[in-house]
């Protein structure tokens, strides 16, 4: 179990991943990678918002004007031209994402049990337990 304190959930999950890799704990690696990917996906910027917030020529967010790419309409060329700052998620949002990951695993495990696939159900419940161990207790 990781330390639960002032650091954010993503940091705790990130620190736990190398330990799971060293221990060759595939179950924990799968659960941690999945949760980290879900958090990262939630932090991604909606492409329609990125286009409207000034990612075109002269609005790269990097302070330098970029020339339009001659081959593709609506694009810009140059290093960093497509860079957009990711959304910052609060601790509560990250916890909600991980709780959803846990709930999804529990639901799927129930379905596997009904189908007689007990090994799959046990694996999913064990992954949920790994994720639950990294949540703050409230």
N, C-alpha and C positions, 0 to 999 in steps of 0.2 A: 504494500500500500504506500502511496506517496504522501508527502507531507501536505497537509491542508492548512493554508494560512492566507497571507496577504497576496500572494502571487495569483495570477489568473489561471483559469482552468486550462487554457490552451498551453500555457507554459508547463503545467503539471503533466499533461498528456505527452507533450514533447519530451520532457525529461524521462518519462517512464518508458518511452519507445526504445531507446538504446539499451536500457536495462533488460527489457524483454527480448531484444535481439541477442544480447550476450547470453541470456539464459536459454536461448533457442525455444522460447515460449511462443509457438505459432499462434495459439489462440489469443494471447494478449496482443501480439503484433497485429493481428487482423483487426481486433476491436479498436486498438489505439489508432491505427492508420485510417480506419473508416471514420472514426469520430473526428480526427484532425482534418480529413478531407471534407467532412460535412461542415465544419466550422469555417474552413477556407472557402468553400463554395458559397456559404452565406455571406462572407465578406466581399465577394466579388461584386463589381459594379455592374448594374444592368446596362447592357450595350446601348439601349435607347437613351439612357441618361448620359452615358459617356459621350455619345454623339452630340447631345444638346448642351453639354456643359463646356463646350469649347475645345474639342479635340481636333479641330480642323486646322488649316493653315493659319499660323499666327496665334493659335490658341492651344498650344500643346501642353500648357501647364508647366513648361520648363523655362519659360521666359524668352525663348528664341523663336523667331518665325521660321516655319518650315515650308518648303516648296511642295506644291501638290505633285503627287506621283503621276507621271504621264500615262501609265498603263491602266490605272484603275480610278474610276470616278469616286470622288468623295474620300479619298485616302491621302495620306501625307507620307513623305519620305524622310528618312534621316534617323539617326540613332536616337531612341527614346521618344520618337514621334507618337507612338501608340501607347505610351505609358499613361496610366490613369491611377490615381491614388485609390487604394482599397477602402471600403467602408470599415470603420472601427466598430467592433461589437462590444457591448457591455458584458460584464460578468454574468448577469442574469440571462442575456440572450444566448451566451455560450452554454450555460447550464441547461437552458431550455432545449437547445439543439441536442445535447448529449442525452437528456432525458427522453427526447423523441427517439434517438438511436436505441436506447434501452427498451423503450416501449415497443418499437418495431421488432426488436429481437424476441421479446416475450410473446408478442402476437404470432410471429412466425413459428416460434417453438411450439406453441399450442397447436398450430396447424399441422406441424410435423408429427406431433404426438397423435393427433386424430388420424393421421395417415399411416401410423405405425412405424414412423421413422424416428425411433427414440434416440439414436446416436446424433442425428442432426439437431434434435430438440435440446439435448444435453449440451451440445457445443454452443448453440445460440444462447442458452441460459448462462453458460460459463462466461461467454463474451459480455453479456449484460452485467454479470457480477464484476468483471474487471472494470467496466466503465463506471459502475455504481461506486466502486471503491475510490474513485478520483473526484467524486462530487463532494462539495461541502455539505456537512450535515446541518440541516436547518429545521 
